Amino acid sequence: MNKETKEIIVSLPPEESLRVDKYISHAGVMRRSQFESHKIQVFLNHQEIKLSKKVKDKDVLQISWTAPDEPDFAPEKMDLDILFENDDVIVLNKPQGLVVHPGAGHYSGTLVQGLLYYNQQLGNHFEDDPLRPGIVHRLDKDTSGLIITAKTPDSLEALSEQFRNRTTEKYYLAFIKGRLPTRRGKIETFITRDEKNRKKFKVHETKGKYALTKYEVLESWERYSLIKLKLETGRTHQIRVHLLSMGCPILGDSLYARKDNIVGDVTLMLHSWKLGIVLPGESEMRHFEAPVPERFNELKERLNQK
């Protein structure tokens, strides 16, 4: 890891202000999609400020970040289930078990390496972000389904802005243990990291990041339910944590739920099903859908036979 710093003097029209994250991006220091991976910190008059704070003309900003070491990984040929592609984006159906981008313990066999092989120009377009070239959002390794990636930095910013502003429509399918209290409803909490297990998150009344999930029960059995979820925010493990908080963990969730003795060794029954988003250069929202995976059909058939 290499620590880097940069000082810039804000240049804006008089009496105009702008969020510091937007200004840094517009100034060409770093794209907003890189802030988290680079652990960016911003100081105004030697006091650290939030990225949402507004700055004005002649403010002096000190920007500090950690540039990740470039990993030693290469493009890999793999079968990609591409649902849609144009000059700006690739929409894929990610299989369960595939890691989206390289990280600790995963420097081969990731979706990114498959994309680098499929699109020979991708690495050239994202030389400053070799870990996540074109990655707009991510799915957990064991979550299957729809994911959209960008082919150029401009496309990445256009798509990422919609995720940040929560203007996308994201729907998931899940098989859960138990029954939710109503046919339709919402789960609204804060989510924070579990201090007892850093790999996990938990709900909290006041601490953490605000999270909202809406749900609809599609089918139910004596002890199980198939539900549709609309993700209104995009917190890490949001669906898994929210359903656990309702006493209805997702079947096959090895991190948040115990093995179910009746359905046995099922894998995580969570699928990214539909996505509504405006593609770069377009004005109307497009809707994409990833087919329901076979593991869902098989479990549904088993439950219908009980």
C-alpha positions in Angstrom: 0.0 0.0 0.0 1.3 3.4 -0.9 0.1 6.5 1.0 -0.4 9.5 -1.2 -1.4 13.1 -0.5 -2.4 16.1 -2.7 -3.4 19.7 -1.9 -5.8 21.5 -4.1 -7.3 25.0 -4.0 -11.0 25.0 -4.8 -11.9 27.1 -7.8 -15.6 27.8 -8.1 -17.8 30.8 -9.1 -18.3 33.3 -6.2 -21.1 32.3 -3.8 -21.3 28.8 -5.4 -20.6 25.7 -3.3 -20.3 22.0 -4.2 -20.0 18.7 -2.3 -16.4 17.9 -1.7 -16.7 14.4 -3.2 -18.1 15.8 -6.4 -15.5 18.5 -6.5 -12.6 16.0 -6.1 -14.1 13.9 -8.9 -14.6 16.9 -11.2 -11.1 18.0 -10.5 -9.7 14.8 -11.8 -8.0 13.7 -8.6 -10.0 10.4 -8.3 -13.3 9.0 -9.4 -16.0 8.7 -6.7 -16.2 4.9 -7.3 -12.6 4.7 -6.0 -13.1 6.5 -2.7 -13.9 3.4 -0.7 -11.1 1.2 -2.1 -8.5 4.0 -1.7 -9.6 4.9 1.9 -9.8 8.6 1.0 -9.6 11.3 3.7 -10.2 15.0 3.1 -9.1 17.8 5.4 -10.1 21.5 5.3 -7.8 23.8 7.3 -6.3 20.6 8.8 -9.6 19.4 10.1 -11.0 16.2 8.6 -14.4 16.7 6.9 -17.0 14.4 5.6 -17.3 13.9 1.8 -20.8 15.3 1.9 -19.6 18.7 3.2 -19.8 21.6 0.7 -16.8 23.6 -0.2 -16.5 27.1 -1.8 -14.0 29.1 -3.8 -10.5 29.4 -2.5 -10.9 26.6 0.1 -7.7 24.7 0.5 -8.2 20.9 0.7 -5.6 18.3 1.7 -6.5 14.9 0.3 -5.0 11.7 1.6 -5.5 8.2 0.3 -3.9 4.8 0.2 -3.3 3.4 -3.3 -3.8 -0.4 -3.4 -0.8 -2.4 -4.6 -1.4 -3.6 -8.1 -2.3 -7.3 -7.8 -0.5 -9.9 -9.9 -3.4 -11.4 -11.8 -4.2 -12.0 -15.5 -7.2 -12.2 -17.7 -8.8 -15.7 -17.7 -11.1 -17.3 -20.3 -14.4 -18.3 -18.8 -18.0 -18.8 -19.9 -19.9 -15.6 -19.2 -23.7 -15.6 -19.3 -24.2 -12.2 -21.1 -27.8 -11.0 -21.1 -27.2 -7.7 -22.9 -24.2 -5.7 -24.3 -23.6 -2.5 -26.1 -20.7 0.0 -26.4 -21.1 1.1 -22.8 -22.2 -1.8 -20.6 -22.3 -5.5 -20.2 -25.2 -7.1 -18.2 -24.5 -10.6 -16.9 -26.1 -13.4 -15.0 -23.5 -14.2 -12.4 -23.4 -17.9 -11.3 -23.4 -18.8 -7.7 -19.9 -19.2 -6.3 -18.2 -16.7 -8.6 -16.3 -13.9 -6.8 -16.9 -10.5 -8.5 -13.4 -8.9 -8.2 -10.0 -9.8 -6.8 -9.4 -9.3 -3.1 -7.8 -11.0 -0.2 -7.6 -14.7 -1.0 -9.2 -14.3 -4.4 -6.7 -13.4 -7.1 -7.8 -15.8 -9.7 -11.1 -17.1 -11.2 -13.0 -13.8 -10.6 -15.6 -12.2 -12.8 -13.2 -9.3 -13.4 -10.6 -11.7 -14.9 -13.3 -13.2 -17.1 -14.3 -9.7 -18.3 -10.6 -8.7 -18.9 -10.3 -11.7 -21.2 -13.6 -11.1 -22.9 -13.1 -7.4 -23.4 -9.4 -6.9 -24.3 -9.7 -3.0 -24.0 -11.2 -3.1 -20.5 -7.9 -3.0 -18.7 -6.6 -0.1 -20.8 -9.7 2.0 -19.9 -9.3 1.4 -16.2 -5.5 1.4 -15.7 -5.9 3.4 -12.4 -8.3 0.8 -11.0 -7.0 -2.7 -11.9 -8.8 -4.4 -9.0 -12.3 -3.4 -10.1 -12.3 -2.3 -13.8 -15.8 -1.4 -14.7 -17.4 -2.8 -11.6 -20.5 -0.7 -10.8 -21.9 -2.8 -7.9 -21.1 -6.2 -6.5 -22.9 -9.4 -5.4 -21.7 -11.7 -2.7 -19.9 -14.8 -3.9 -22.8 -17.1 -3.2 -25.5 -14.7 -4.5 -26.4 -15.4 -8.1 -28.0 -13.2 -10.7 -28.0 -10.0 -12.5 -25.0 -7.6 -12.4 -24.2 -4.7 -14.7 -20.6 -3.6 -15.5 -19.2 -0.6 -17.4 -16.9 -0.6 -20.4 -15.6 3.0 -20.0 -14.9 5.4 -17.1 -17.7 7.7 -18.3 -20.2 4.8 -18.3 -19.0 3.7 -14.9 -19.7 7.2 -13.4 -23.1 7.4 -15.1 -24.2 4.0 -13.7 -22.6 4.5 -10.3 -24.3 7.8 -9.8 -27.7 6.1 -10.1 -26.7 3.5 -7.5 -25.5 6.3 -5.2 -28.7 8.3 -5.7 -30.9 5.2 -5.3 -32.7 5.8 -8.6 -32.2 2.2 -9.7 -34.8 -0.6 -9.2 -33.3 -3.7 -7.7 -35.3 -6.8 -7.1 -34.2 -10.1 -5.5 -35.7 -13.5 -4.9 -35.1 -15.5 -1.7 -36.2 -18.7 0.0 -36.5 -18.1 3.7 -37.2 -20.1 6.8 -40.5 -19.2 8.4 -43.1 -16.7 7.5 -43.1 -12.9 7.5 -45.8 -11.2 9.5 -47.6 -9.7 6.5 -48.0 -10.5 2.7 -46.3 -7.2 1.9 -44.2 -5.0 4.1 -40.9 -3.3 4.7 -37.9 -3.7 7.0 -36.4 -0.4 8.0 -33.4 -0.2 10.3 -29.8 0.9 10.6 -27.1 -1.6 9.8 -23.7 -1.7 11.5 -20.8 -4.1 11.6 -21.0 -6.7 14.3 -18.2 -5.9 16.8 -18.1 -9.6 17.9 -17.5 -10.9 14.3 -16.1 -8.5 11.8 -17.3 -10.6 8.9 -20.9 -10.0 9.9 -23.3 -7.1 10.2 -26.3 -6.5 12.4 -29.3 -4.2 12.7 -29.3 -1.3 15.2 -31.9 1.2 16.3 -29.7 4.3 15.8 -26.1 3.3 14.9 -24.8 2.6 11.5 -26.2 3.2 8.0 -29.9 3.6 7.2 -31.3 0.6 5.3 -34.7 -0.1 3.8 -35.9 -3.3 2.2 -39.4 -3.9 0.9 -40.8 -7.4 0.5 -43.7 -9.4 -1.0 -44.4 -13.0 -0.2 -44.9 -15.0 -3.5 -45.5 -18.4 -2.0 -45.5 -20.0 1.4 -45.4 -23.5 2.9 -45.7 -24.6 6.5 -42.1 -23.6 7.5 -40.8 -21.8 4.5 -41.5 -18.9 2.1 -40.5 -17.7 -1.3 -40.3 -13.9 -1.3 -39.5 -11.0 -3.7 -37.5 -8.1 -2.2 -36.9 -4.6 -3.5 -33.7 -3.1 -2.3 -34.2 0.6 -1.6 -30.7 1.0 -0.2 -27.5 -1.0 -0.9 -25.8 -1.9 2.4 -23.4 -4.8 2.7 -25.4 -8.0 3.5 -28.6 -5.9 3.8 -31.1 -8.5 2.7 -29.4 -11.3 4.7 -29.3 -9.1 7.9 -32.8 -7.7 7.5 -34.4 -11.1 7.1 -32.5 -12.5 10.0 -33.8 -9.6 12.2 -37.3 -10.8 11.3 -36.6 -14.3 12.4 -36.6 -15.5 8.8 -33.1 -16.2 7.7 -32.3 -17.1 4.1 -32.0 -20.8 3.6 -28.4 -21.9 2.9 -26.9 -18.8 4.5 -23.8 -20.3 6.2 -22.8 -16.9 7.8 -26.2 -15.8 9.3 -28.2 -19.0 9.7 -27.9 -22.5 11.0 -28.2 -25.5 8.7 -31.9 -26.5 8.3 -32.4 -30.1 9.0 -35.4 -30.5 6.7 -34.1 -29.0 3.5 -30.5 -30.1 4.2 -27.4 -28.7 2.5 -28.9 -26.1 0.2 -26.6 -23.3 -0.9 -27.5 -19.6 -0.4 -31.0 -19.1 -1.7 -30.6 -15.5 -2.8 -30.8 -14.4 -6.4 -30.4 -10.9 -8.0 -33.5 -11.1 -10.2 -34.3 -7.8 -11.9 -32.7 -4.4 -12.4 -34.1 -1.2 -13.7 -31.5 1.4 -14.7 -31.0 4.2 -17.3 -28.1 3.3 -19.6 -25.5 5.9 -20.6 -26.8 8.1 -23.4 -30.4 7.1 -22.9 -33.3 8.8 -21.1 -35.7 6.0 -20.3 -35.1 3.3 -17.7 -34.4 -0.2 -19.1 -35.4 -3.4 -17.2 -33.2 -6.5 -17.2 -34.0 -9.9 -15.7 -31.9 -12.9 -14.8 -33.7 -16.2 -15.1 -34.7 -18.0 -11.9 -31.8 -20.4 -11.1 -32.4 -24.2 -11.2 -31.7 -24.5 -7.4 -34.8 -22.4 -6.8 -37.0 -24.6 -9.0 -35.6 -27.8 -7.4 -36.3 -26.6 -3.9 -39.8 -25.4 -4.8 -40.5 -28.8 -6.3 -39.3 -30.5 -3.1 -41.4 -28.3 -0.9 -44.5 -28.9 -3.0 -44.0 -32.7 -2.5 -43.9 -32.5 1.3 
